[in-house]
Amino acid sequence: MRAIKEEGNNILVDIEVSVRSQKFEIGDYNPWRKRLEVKVRSPPSKGKANKELIKEFSIITGREVEIVRGIKSPYKTLKIRKIDKDDFMKKLKKKSY
């Protein structure tokens, strides 16, 4: 999956965010955009959707998460600290939303 890249002890995850969903959900990999599709409940105003993304990915991974690209865009890159690609994929598969 080209949406996840390792950078030292961290990973970078390219995502495409849809806002105002019924629930938080990490969807499928979009091979055309090379991004994971993610739905959030929050609106895009006042950073609410970004805060929800950081909170939910932190809960899923148990790691520190930050948005490094795309603060005001639906196309974002998350940096998740101290995790490798394999561990991240395992945590995604275990999580039920």
Stockholm file with secondary structure:
# STOCKHOLM 1.0

chainA/1-97         MRAIKEEGNNILVDIEVSVRSQKFEIGDYNPWRKRLEVKVRSPPSKGKANKELIKEFSIITGREVEIVRGIKSPYKTLKIRKIDKDDFMKKLKKKSY
#=GR chainA/1-97 SS CTTEEEETTEEEEEEEEECSCSSCEEEEEETTTTEEEEECSSCSGGGHHHHHHHHHHHHHHSSCEEEEECTTSSEEEEEECSCCHHHHHHHHHHCCC
#=GC SS_cons        CTTEEEETTEEEEEEEEECSCSSCEEEEEETTTTEEEEECSSCSGGGHHHHHHHHHHHHHHSSCEEEEECTTSSEEEEEECSCCHHHHHHHHHHCCC
//
